[in-house]
Amino acid sequence: MTVSYRQPGVVLTDHRFTVPLDHDRPGGETIELYAREVVASDKTHLDLPWLLYLQGGPGFGADRSVGRPGWLGRALKEYRVLLLDQRGTGHSTPANRQTLPLRGGPAEQADYLTHFRADSIVRDCEAIRAELTGGKPWTVLGQSFGGFCVTSYLSLAPEGLATAVITGGLPALDAHADDVYRAAYPRIERKVAAHYARYPQDTERARRIADHLLHHDVVLPNGYRLTVEAFQSLGIVLGTGDGTHRLHYLLENAFVRTPQGSTLSDAFQEQVQAMLSYARHPLYALVHESIYGQDDRPTAWSAERVRAEFPQFDAAKALAGDEPLLFTGESIHPWMFDCDPALRPLRETADLLAARTDWTPLYDPARLATTTVPVVAAVYHDDMYVDTAHSLRTARTIRGLRTWITDEFEHDGIRTGGPRVLDRLLTLVRGEA
C-alpha cells in the first residue's frame, strides 16, 4: 500500500518493492526496497516523465529533503522524481552489525554482501521501472557512486533509459582498486596543500592534535578509538564545496585547559565522532573497495597497501621533521573496523570481502561504445573522489556522451550548484547548447 502526504510545494508518496536478493535466482530469497516519489503539488495530475535519482556512496540512502530545494526543484519542473534507497540503505532492508548476523557467520555475511554492488542495483531499478512506468524508459540522474551505477545501467540495461545524467561519477572501466588509489593519494595531497594555503594556522593545529594522539589513548564518547590515522581520515571532507571551511572550524578549538593539563575538548570530540562513525552507513565501509572489483584479483585492502607507497602520509615521520600533517581522503582501511564500534563485529566479514576474487564485470565497454542513449556527465576538474583522467577516458568510450568539465564546483556540485548544474546538464544532453 502506498501512502501520500504533503510538504511545502510537493506531494510525496512512499513506495515499497520486493525484489530478489540474487536476480539470477528470481524464485529465491527476497529483500525490500524503499523509494520516495516526489512531484510538484501543482503537477500531481499530469502524466510526467520519471527521473530516478541514484545517491552517491555506496551505502547511503537517498537525500531526505524538505520541499523542493536545489537540484530537486529544477527537476520537478518537468519530472516526477523517484528517490531510491539503494539495497541495504535507508528504509530498504538494512545491512549492518545488528542485521547481518541473521545471515549466519562472517562467510555467510560476506556472500550476502556480494549482492550489493552496482549490477544488482541496476537490476533493482529495472524491476521498479516495470512497476512504476508501465515499461516506459526513464531518465536517471546519478551522483558520484550513483554515476557508477548509471554506467553499469548503460552496460546492462540501456533499454530502460531515456536519458542518462552523471555528476562526478564516471568510473574507470577496467582499473583495479590499486590503480584508483595510486591516482587518489596525489590528488588528496593537493587538496591538503590548498587547505593549508587558505588556512595556514591549521598547519600547526593539525600537528598539535596529531602529536597528542600519538602520545595518548583517546576514546570518543561513543567508544570510537581516535588514533592519528583516524584523525587524518577527516580529510575526506576536503573534496566537498565547503569542506575546507568545515575542517578549519573543527580544528580551531580542539583543545581545552583542565586541572590535568591541556586535552581535546568535549565539543571537538563530539564533532569528530559524528564525522567518523559509520553507524548510519556501515555498508559504505563494507563494500567500498568492492565497487572496483572486476578482474579476478582481490582488492586486499587496497587503500591501506597503496598508502604505504606514499610515506609523506605517515604522521609520525611528518611530526619528526617539520612537514605538515597530511590528511587522507575517501579510503577505507582495516583499522577502521578496530576503531569504530559500529564496524568492530564486522571485521572478519570485511576481511573476507577484501580477499574475494570472483567479482563479476560491472561495465561492458563494447556496449557502451554503441549505446544510443543520450548521456551527459559533469566532470569536476580536480575531483578528489573520482579521478578526472579516469573519467575522461571513460567518457571517450561511451558513444555520444557529452561532458561538462568545470572547476566551478567540487565533487558535490549537484548539492552546492543545484539548479544551475542540473539545468546545464539537461541543456547539454538535449543538444540545446
Number of C-alpha atoms within 10 A of each C-alpha: 5 8 9 12 9 15 14 10 13 21 18 20 16 16 19 15 15 15 21 19 21 18 17 9 10 11 11 11 11 16 15 17 24 22 24 20 19 26 28 26 15 11 16 14 9 12 9 15 15 24 26 21 24 29 23 23 20 29 27 21 24 22 15 9 10 11 17 18 12 18 19 22 19 17 22 20 13 16 23 20 25 23 21 25 23 33 29 26 24 22 17 20 18 21 23 21 17 11 11 20 15 11 13 11 13 20 15 15 22 24 14 16 20 17 17 21 24 24 24 22 20 22 19 20 20 19 17 21 19 13 10 13 12 9 14 14 19 19 21 27 23 26 28 24 27 27 27 29 32 32 31 25 27 25 23 18 16 20 17 21 22 18 21 26 28 28 28 31 29 29 29 23 21 18 14 20 24 20 16 21 22 16 17 23 23 13 22 24 19 13 24 23 17 14 20 19 12 13 14 13 13 20 19 14 18 22 20 16 18 23 17 17 18 17 10 13 11 18 14 16 11 14 14 23 18 22 21 21 19 22 17 19 21 18 22 22 20 26 23 20 18 13 17 22 15 13 18 19 13 15 16 13 13 19 19 13 10 10 5 6 8 12 15 17 14 14 13 18 21 13 11 18 19 12 13 18 19 20 14 15 21 23 24 17 22 26 23 20 25 23 21 24 25 21 15 13 15 22 23 21 21 21 23 16 14 17 20 11 11 12 10 16 20 17 21 15 13 17 16 9 8 10 13 19 27 24 26 25 23 20 19 19 18 17 15 24 21 16 19 22 18 22 24 16 18 24 17 17 20 24 18 17 25 23 13 18 15 13 17 13 15 23 23 16 18 12 17 25 17 13 18 18 21 19 29 26 28 26 28 25 18 21 24 27 26 26 23 23 16 18 22 17 14 20 23 14 17 23 18 18 22 19 20 15 16 14 12 10 21 25 26 21 25 23 18 17 16 18 19 15 21 24 13 15 23 20 13 20 21 12 10 8 9
